[in-house]
């Protein structure tokens, strides 16, 4: 079970990993275009599995492809 419940990523950790700004992550949360996220009150966290799933869904081979 410990492997399934790995440490959650903070927006700062996700921003560092992805190279996106904190503002861009906030915009993606607002518009629903980013990975799923968890809210604990005002605190936002991401599951690493959701980040990887979102990356896979946004991986393309051609510039004219659209997200599924």
SELOKOL-179215 format. One record per residue (C-alpha): x, y, z; residue in three letters. Coordinates in steps of 0.1 Angstrom, whole numbers, padded with zeros to 4 digits, always signed. Layout:
% residues N
XYZala/...
This chain:
% residues 68
+0000+0000+0000unk/+0029+0024+0006unk/+0038+0023-0031unk/+0002+0032-0040unk/+0001+0062-0016unk/+0034+0079-0024unk/+0041+0114-0014unk/+0018+0139-0031unk/+0033+0167-0052unk/+0029+0203-0043unk/+0023+0228-0070unk/+0059+0240-0065unk/+0072+0204-0070unk/+0050+0199-0101unk/+0062+0233-0115unk/+0098+0223-0110unk/+0092+0189-0126unk/+0073+0202-0156unk/+0090+0236-0162unk/+0056+0253-0159unk/+0050+0284-0138unk/+0029+0283-0107unk/+0005+0308-0124unk/+0002+0284-0154unk/-0007+0255-0131unk/-0033+0277-0114unk/-0047+0286-0148unk/-0049+0250-0158unk/-0067+0241-0125unk/-0092+0269-0131unk/-0099+0259-0167unk/-0098+0221-0160unk/-0070+0215-0186unk/-0043+0201-0162unk/-0040+0169-0143unk/-0064+0160-0115unk/-0056+0176-0082unk/-0066+0173-0046unk/-0076+0202-0023unk/-0071+0201+0015unk/-0088+0233+0024unk/-0068+0259+0004unk/-0038+0235-0001unk/-0034+0219-0036unk/-0017+0186-0041unk/-0012+0163-0071unk/-0009+0126-0073unk/+0022+0117-0093unk/+0002+0090-0111unk/-0023+0117-0122unk/+0006+0139-0135unk/+0020+0110-0155unk/-0015+0101-0169unk/-0020+0137-0179unk/+0014+0138-0196unk/+0006+0106-0215unk/-0027+0121-0227unk/-0008+0152-0239unk/+0020+0134-0257unk/+0019+0138-0295unk/+0039+0128-0326unk/+0025+0155-0349unk/+0017+0191-0344unk/-0018+0188-0359unk/-0029+0161-0334unk/-0054+0170-0307unk/-0057+0157-0272unk/-0081+0127-0267unk/
